[in-house]
Amino acid sequence: MLEKTTRVNFLLDFYQALLTPKQRSYMELYYLEDYSLGEISDTFDVSRQAVYDNIKRTEKMLESYEERLQLYEKFLNRQALIRALEGKVTDEALLTDINALKELD
């Protein structure tokens, strides 16, 4: 479950601009703020089922965006390459540049 939550949080970071304000609110409350379905339904005065359906539909949308754009996959690959470079480089100037690269993500 933690792995799924981490993945969804990253997908939200990358694709939140493509979501509606309501979708963004539900996902942020559920995944970032750890609200329960009941708490979200009380906040928005809708049924728990409506919240659940919206969250599941939004998860599918995020996965669909990732399937097409692969921003998260590229991020993971970049991070792996940066870690590999860090292990090979001894030049301080290059290590400074590598750290600057890490800060960009």
CYANA upper distance limits for C-alpha pairs under 8 A (distance plus 0.5 A):
  1 MET  CA      5 THR  CA      6.71
  2 LEU  CA      6 THR  CA      6.59
  3 GLU  CA      7 ARG  CA      6.67
  4 LYS  CA      8 VAL  CA      6.59
  5 THR  CA      9 ASN  CA      6.56
  5 THR  CA     31 TYR  CA      6.99
  6 THR  CA     10 PHE  CA      6.80
  7 ARG  CA     11 LEU  CA      6.65
  8 VAL  CA     12 LEU  CA      6.50
  8 VAL  CA     31 TYR  CA      8.09
  8 VAL  CA     59 GLU  CA      7.83
  8 VAL  CA     62 LEU  CA      8.35
  9 ASN  CA     13 ASP  CA      6.79
  9 ASN  CA     31 TYR  CA      7.22
  9 ASN  CA     32 LEU  CA      7.69
 10 PHE  CA     14 PHE  CA      6.84
 10 PHE  CA     72 TYR  CA      7.47
 11 LEU  CA     15 TYR  CA      6.38
 11 LEU  CA     16 GLN  CA      8.16
 11 LEU  CA     62 LEU  CA      6.76
 11 LEU  CA     63 GLU  CA      8.22
 11 LEU  CA     66 GLU  CA      7.87
 11 LEU  CA     72 TYR  CA      7.18
 12 LEU  CA     16 GLN  CA      5.41
 12 LEU  CA     27 MET  CA      8.47
 12 LEU  CA     62 LEU  CA      7.84
 14 PHE  CA     71 LEU  CA      7.43
 14 PHE  CA     72 TYR  CA      7.76
 15 TYR  CA     19 LEU  CA      7.77
 15 TYR  CA     62 LEU  CA      7.34
 15 TYR  CA     65 TYR  CA      7.90
 16 GLN  CA     24 ARG  CA      6.98
 19 LEU  CA     23 GLN  CA      6.40
 19 LEU  CA     24 ARG  CA      6.42
 19 LEU  CA     58 THR  CA      8.49
 20 THR  CA     24 ARG  CA      6.61
 21 PRO  CA     25 SER  CA      6.56
 22 LYS  CA     26 TYR  CA      6.67
 23 GLN  CA     27 MET  CA      6.61
 23 GLN  CA     54 ASN  CA      7.42
 23 GLN  CA     55 ILE  CA      7.76
 23 GLN  CA     58 THR  CA      7.13
 24 ARG  CA     28 GLU  CA      6.48
 25 SER  CA     29 LEU  CA      6.56
 26 TYR  CA     30 TYR  CA      6.52
 26 TYR  CA     40 ILE  CA      7.52
 26 TYR  CA     51 VAL  CA      7.72
 26 TYR  CA     54 ASN  CA      8.26
 26 TYR  CA     55 ILE  CA      7.22
 27 MET  CA     31 TYR  CA      6.21
 27 MET  CA     32 LEU  CA      7.96
 27 MET  CA     55 ILE  CA      6.84
 27 MET  CA     58 THR  CA      8.36
 28 GLU  CA     32 LEU  CA      5.43
 28 GLU  CA     33 GLU  CA      6.84
 29 LEU  CA     33 GLU  CA      5.21
 29 LEU  CA     34 ASP  CA      6.63
 29 LEU  CA     35 TYR  CA      5.95
 29 LEU  CA     40 ILE  CA      7.62
 30 TYR  CA     34 ASP  CA      5.46
 30 TYR  CA     35 TYR  CA      5.37
 30 TYR  CA     36 SER  CA      6.93
 30 TYR  CA     37 LEU  CA      7.82
 30 TYR  CA     40 ILE  CA      8.11
 31 TYR  CA     35 TYR  CA      8.06
 35 TYR  CA     39 GLU  CA      6.43
 35 TYR  CA     40 ILE  CA      6.93
 36 SER  CA     40 ILE  CA      6.84
 37 LEU  CA     41 SER  CA      6.57
 37 LEU  CA     48 ARG  CA      6.11
 37 LEU  CA     51 VAL  CA      6.90
 37 LEU  CA     52 TYR  CA      7.20
 38 GLY  CA     42 ASP  CA      6.61
 38 GLY  CA     48 ARG  CA      6.16
 39 GLU  CA     43 THR  CA      6.68
 40 ILE  CA     44 PHE  CA      6.77
 40 ILE  CA     48 ARG  CA      8.21
 40 ILE  CA     51 VAL  CA      7.59
 41 SER  CA     45 ASP  CA      5.98
 41 SER  CA     46 VAL  CA      5.40
 41 SER  CA     47 SER  CA      5.98
 41 SER  CA     48 ARG  CA      5.77
 41 SER  CA     50 ALA  CA      8.36
 41 SER  CA     51 VAL  CA      6.73
 42 ASP  CA     46 VAL  CA      7.22
 42 ASP  CA     47 SER  CA      8.44
 46 VAL  CA     50 ALA  CA      6.98
 46 VAL  CA     51 VAL  CA      7.75
 47 SER  CA     51 VAL  CA      7.07
 48 ARG  CA     52 TYR  CA      6.60
 49 GLN  CA     53 ASP  CA      6.49
 50 ALA  CA     54 ASN  CA      6.59
 51 VAL  CA     55 ILE  CA      6.63
 52 TYR  CA     56 LYS  CA      6.66
 53 ASP  CA     57 ARG  CA      6.51
 54 ASN  CA     58 THR  CA      6.51
 55 ILE  CA     59 GLU  CA      6.59
 56 LYS  CA     60 LYS  CA      6.88
 57 ARG  CA     61 MET  CA      6.83
 58 THR  CA     62 LEU  CA      6.66
 59 GLU  CA     63 GLU  CA      6.74
 60 LYS  CA     64 SER  CA      6.58
 61 MET  CA     65 TYR  CA      6.70
 62 LEU  CA     66 GLU  CA      6.70
 63 GLU  CA     67 GLU  CA      6.54
 64 SER  CA     68 ARG  CA      6.92
 65 TYR  CA     69 LEU  CA      6.42
 65 TYR  CA     70 GLN  CA      8.06
 66 GLU  CA     70 GLN  CA      5.15
 66 GLU  CA     71 LEU  CA      6.88
 66 GLU  CA     72 TYR  CA      7.32
 66 GLU  CA     73 GLU  CA      8.46
 70 GLN  CA     74 LYS  CA      6.63
 71 LEU  CA     75 PHE  CA      6.60
 72 TYR  CA     76 LEU  CA      6.75
 73 GLU  CA     77 ASN  CA      6.74
 74 LYS  CA     78 ARG  CA      6.53
 75 PHE  CA     79 GLN  CA      6.68
 75 PHE  CA    105 ASP  CA      8.07
 76 LEU  CA     80 ALA  CA      6.75
 77 ASN  CA     81 LEU  CA      6.73
 78 ARG  CA     82 ILE  CA      6.63
 79 GLN  CA     83 ARG  CA      6.72
 79 GLN  CA    102 LYS  CA      8.00
 80 ALA  CA     84 ALA  CA      6.71
 81 LEU  CA     85 LEU  CA      6.64
 82 ILE  CA     86 GLU  CA      6.66
 82 ILE  CA     98 ILE  CA      7.24
 82 ILE  CA    101 LEU  CA      8.43
 82 ILE  CA    102 LYS  CA      7.86
 83 ARG  CA     87 GLY  CA      6.99
 84 ALA  CA     88 LYS  CA      7.12
 85 LEU  CA     89 VAL  CA      6.53
 85 LEU  CA     98 ILE  CA      8.29
 86 GLU  CA     95 LEU  CA      7.17
 86 GLU  CA     98 ILE  CA      7.62
 89 VAL  CA     94 LEU  CA      7.52
 89 VAL  CA     95 LEU  CA      7.22
 90 THR  CA     94 LEU  CA      8.27
 90 THR  CA     95 LEU  CA      7.77
 91 ASP  CA     95 LEU  CA      6.83
 92 GLU  CA     96 THR  CA      6.67
 93 ALA  CA     97 ASP  CA      6.92
 94 LEU  CA     98 ILE  CA      6.67
 95 LEU  CA     99 ASN  CA      6.66
 96 THR  CA    100 ALA  CA      6.78
 97 ASP  CA    101 LEU  CA      6.80
 98 ILE  CA    102 LYS  CA      6.89
 99 ASN  CA    103 GLU  CA      6.90
100 ALA  CA    104 LEU  CA      7.14
101 LEU  CA    105 ASP  CA      7.72
